[in-house]
């Protein structure tokens, strides 16, 4: 590509991304639907509903992050802490990643790898969640900073793309079980944490109390009215509001806000299945025609799982772990704020535990130091990226308290730099990854038999 073509490509991709996931993903889905011979009216309605679902979920996630985040922040101010690195959360991390000058190149890279893997039957997942390319960009940036070699950065991004697709394949039946939408999966970077939570989960399963079915419905049966989404939200919100030291009026307001969020999450998530069912049916019909009975999963962003209240209960229970962790863990420099809603462990934990709330909360507790130390470790690199791209105009250090995938990013950044310990850890990590894939395949067979 000549210089001008490159610039044009960058401008086009930037324009599309600036539309945001709520416009861009439905537009992509409309094209997919039409290419799969759906009627325009049906494809358009499905795509628009998907846009509504994304927007609704975005409003709710922002709503709960703002209200809960502010309370958590007051709680920290209330306790008088000094932690210099400001937590900008994933929205901040995404913003600085997209601003990297070479970011747009990761886009075609993902599409090409996915296409080749589909054609050669190395994956069944067609990842249309292109907004989350930023995770691969971020990995490429970090590896580039460590090695001073942009080519190695792109190799690291390519490795992540392959790992995500393979994980998408084995988690698809569980995503279908949890959402009730056939033919979709979540090949998201966020799920990779399952690789190191999996051995812990195997140990937890040996404990009789933790091995029973314990999803939101079971919770309702066990604790009656307290298991209702609204009531559960109200209690958690009130407790956090009271602890933040802003008085009873504030606690009551937060109580109703949390109740609102937990009640509306499942409602909005129904819109995802409404939008995606016709599209995924059309895709599987088309694929059957073209590839005789070939199953293809549509890879989507994690909010399709947002209707599972186990996810939100586990996340809200993890808030105190992060706050206390940031205070008591020696050498931690990150004050949890924007990333306090810890999505970084919870999606992997939900898929891994089949929605067992108790085990999910334990995973939230166990993984807290990993995220905070990962955040502390990568603070200088995040700060450098924000300064180089001039995206945030911040002074001082920035970080991300629930830094996604600190394990694999640490391994790639240091491994490509020739660090022996990182290379050894990389081998161990890969072995755990293969174990997880094998284990899920076995589990998926039991699901098929169960039907």
N, C-alpha and C positions, 0 to 999 in steps of 0.2 A: 504493500500500500504506500502511495506517495504521501508526503506531508499533508497536502490539502485533503485527501480522502480520509486520512486519519482524523483530522480536525472535524470534518463533516460528521464522521461516525460518532465522535465524542459528543458533538452538539446534539445529534439525534438521540443518542442514548440518554444524555443528561436531561433532555426535554421530556422523554418518556418517564424517567425516574422521578422527575420533579412533579409529575402528575400524582405520585403517591400510589401506594398499593391499592387503595379503594377504587381508583380509576383504571390503573394499569392492569391489574390482575383480571378484572372483569372483561376488559377490552381483549386481553389475550384469550380468555375463555370464550368470548364471542367468536373470535377467529377459529379457535379449536372446534367449537360447536358447529360452525358453518362448514369447516373442512370435513367434519365427520357427518355431513349431510343432514344436520338438524334443520328444521324449518326456521326461517329467520325470526318469526314471532317467538317461538319457544326458546331459541338460543338467546335472543335479546332479553326476554323476561328472566331467564336463568342468570344471565350475566349481571343484569341490574340488581337482582336479589342478592347476588354475591357481593356487589358493591355496597349494598345496604348492610349486609352482614358484617363486612369489614369495617364500615364506618361505625356501626353500632358497637362492635367489639372494641374499636379504637376509643370511642367516647367512654365506654365503661372502664377500659384499662386505664385511660388517663384519669378518669374520675377517681378510681380507687387508688391510683398511684399518687395523685395530688392530695387527696384527703388523708389517706393513711401515711403517705410520705411526710406530709407536714407535721402530723402528730408525732411520728417517729423522730422527726428532726427536733421538735420542741422537747421531746423526752431527752434527747442528747444534750441540748442546750441547758436544760433543766439540771442535768447531772454535771455540767461544767467540764466538758472534755476539750482537749486540744489535739485534733487530728488534722494535719495540714492538707492532705490530698482530698479535693472535692470530688464527690461521686456524681458523674454526669449520666450514669445509667446507660442502657443500650441505645436509647434514641440519640444520645450524644456521641456514643462510639460509632453508630451508623453514620451520623452526619460527617464526622471527621474522616471516616473510611471512604465515603463516596467522594470526598474532596481530594483524595490522593490523585495526582496527575495521571497515573496509569490505571486507575480504577476500572475505566470502561472496557479494558482489554479482558478482564476476568469474565465478563458477560458472555462473549462468543466462546471463550474457553469452556465454560460450563455447558453451554449448548452442544458444543462439538463432542465433548467427552460423553455426555448423556446419550447423544445420538449414536455414537460408535458402540457404546455399551449395550444399547437397546438392539441394534442391528446384529451384534455378535452374541446376543442372548446372555450377556454378563449381568444384566439387571432387568427387572420387569417394571422399574419405576421411571415414569416420565415426569421430571421435576419442573413444574410450571411456577414454582414459588421463586420467581427470579428476583424479587425484592431482596431476599436474604442472601443474594450474591455478596452483599456487604461483609458477611462473615468470612468469606473466602478472601475478599480484598484485605480485610483487617489482618488475617493470617499472613498474607503475602507481604504486607507492610512490615509486620513484626520481623519476619524472617529476613526481609531485605535490610532492615536496620541492624540486625545481629550480624549478618554475613557481608554487608555492603555489596550484595550481588542480587540484582533484581531478577535474574533468571531463576535463581534458587527460590526466590519468593513465589514465582509463578508455579514452580514444581510443587512447592508446599501447598498452594491453593488447589492444584490438580489432585494431589493426594487426598485432601479433605473432600473434594467433590466425589471421588470414587468411594471413600469410606461412608459418606452420607447415603449414597444411592443403595449400597449393599445393606445398610442398616434400614433404609426405607423398605426394602424387600421383606425383611424378616419381621418388621413391626406392623406391616399392613393388616394382617388378620386381627391383631389386637386393636388397631385404630378403628377397624370396621366394628369390632365388638363394642368398643367404648362409645362410638359416635352413632352407630346404626346406619352409617352411609357405606354402601358397598364400593369397592374399587378405588379407595383412596388410601394414602399413607402420608407420613410426616417425615420426609428425609431432611430434617433440619439439624443444623450444627448443634443445637441445644440438646438433642437426644444422645449425643456422643458421651455425655457424662454417665450414661447407663453402663458403659464399658467398665468403669471402676466401681460403680455402685453394685454391679451384678454379683461379684463374689461376696460382698457384704450382705446382699439380699438373700443369697443362698444360705448364709449363716443364720440370718434372722428367721428364715422359714423353719429352721430346726426348733424354734421356740414355739410351743403349742399355741399360746395366746395370739401370736403374730401370724400364725399360718391359716387362720380362719378367713372366710370371706368378710371383708370389713370395708365396703365402699359406702357411699353416702346413704344408700337405701338401708343398708344394715344398721348404720348409725341411727337412722330414724327409728327403726324398730327397737333398738336398744335403749335410746334415751327419749323416745316419744317426741313431744313438742319441741324439745331442744334440738332435735335433729332436723327440724324444718329449716330450709335455707335462710329465710328471713330472720328467724329467731337466732340461729347460729351467728349470722352476720351481726345482729344487734348486740349480742353478748360480747363478741370479739371487739367490735367497734367501741363499745362502751368501756371495756377494760383498757384498751389502748388510749382512748381519750382521757380517761381518769388518770392514767399513769403519766400522761404528758404534762400534767400540772396546770391545765388551762381552765380548771373549774368544771362544775357539773353541767352548765349549759352547753359547753363545748363537747363534753363527753356524750351528752344525749344527742346532739346533732350528728356527731360522728357515728353513733350507734345506728341512727336511721340511715345514714349514708351507706354504711357497710351492709346493712340489711337490704337496701335498695340494690346495691351492686350484686350481692349473692342471689337475689331473686331474679334479676334481669339477665344475668349471664346465661342460664340455660335457655331463656326465651330467645335471646339473640342467636345462640348457637344452633337453634332449630332452623334458623334462616339459612345457615350454611348447608345443612342437609337438603333443604328445600331447593337451593340453588344448584347444588352439585350433583344430586341424584340424576336429573335428566342428562347432564353433560357426561357424567361418568358412564351412564348406560349407553349413550351414543358412541362414546369412545370404545367401550368394550365390544359393541356390535360391529363397529368399523374394523377393529383389530381382528375380530373373529373372521370377518370376511377376508381380510388381507392376509392374516397370518394363521389361518385355520386354528381356532381355539386358543389363540395366544392371549394370556391374561396380561393386561397392562394396568399398573396402578398409577393414578394421578397423584403426584407428590405436591402436597399443599403446606401452607404455613401452619404453625402450631395452634392458632386460635380455633381451628376446627374442633379442637379438644376442649375449648373454653367452656363448654356447657357442662363439663364434669365438675361438680362442686368439690370433689375430693381435691382437685387441683388448687382451688382457692383456699380451702380450709388449711391444706398443708402449707401453702404460701404464707398465709396470715400468721399461722403458728410459728413460722420461721423468722418473722420479724424480730421478736425478742432475742433469738439466738444470734442474729447478725449484730444487733445493737450491743448485747453483752459481749459477744466475741470481739467486736471492734475495741471495746474497753479493756478486756482482760488479756487478749493475746499480745504477748510481748512483740515489739518491733512492728506492729501493724500501724500504718500511717493513714489508712483510708477511713473517712467518716461516711457510713452508709447514708445515702439520701435518695437520689433519683433511682438507684438500683435496688432499693430496699425490698421491692416486691420481687422475690427471688425466683424468677422464671427459669434461671439457669440450671437448677437441679430438678425442678418439679415436673417438667414434661417427660424427661427420661425416667424419673421415678414413677410417674403415673403409668407409663407403658410397661415398666419392669415389674411393678407390684400388682398389676391388674386392678389398679384403683384401691389398693389397701391403704386407708388413710393413716393407720398407725405406723406402718412401715415407711410410708412416705415422709411422715414427720421425723422419724428417726434418721432417714437419709438427709433431711434438711439440716438436722443437728450435726451429723457426722461430717457433712461436706462444707459446713460453714468456714472452718479454718482454711480449707483448700481455696475457697473463693477469695477470702480476705488477703491471704498471703499471695495468691496469684495477682490480685489487684495491686498490692504493695510492690510486688516484683516488677510489674509491667508499667507502673506509674510513669517512670521517666520516658518510656517510649510513647505512651499515649500523649503525654504533655508535648513531646517533640513533634508528633504528628499534628496536633492541634495548632502548634506555633508555626510549623512549616506551611500548613494549608491556610493559616489565618482564618479558621472557621469560627472560633468561639470568642476571639478577642479577650481571652482570659489572662489574668496575671496569676502566677502561682501554679501549683501542681493540680493536675486533674487525673482522675482514675475512674474505675467502674467497680463498685463494691462486689457485685456478683458477676465478676469477670468470667464470661463463658469459656468453657474448655481450657482452663489454665494448664491442665495436665498435658494435653496433646500439643498446645501451642508452645509450652516450655520445651517439650521434647523436640519439636520441629526446629524451633529457633536455635537451640543449643546444639542439637544433633547435626544440623547442616553446618554448624560452625566447627564441627570436629570434636565436640566435647564428649569424652568417652562415657561418662556417667549418663548423659542424655541418650546416647546411642543404646546403652544397656537398658535403660528405662523404656526406650522405644521398642526394643525387642519384647520386653515384658508386656508392654501395653498392647502390642499386636497379638501376642498370645492370648491375652484376656479378650481382645476383640473377636478373635476366631472362636474362642470358647462361647462368648455371648451369641454369636451367629448360630453355632451348632445347637446351643441350648434352646434358642427361640424356634429353630426349625422343628425340634422335638415337640415343643409346646404347641406350635401351630398344627402339628399332626393330631394332637389330642383335641384341638378345637374342631378340626374337620370331622373327626370321629363323633364328637359331641353333637354335631348337627344332626 
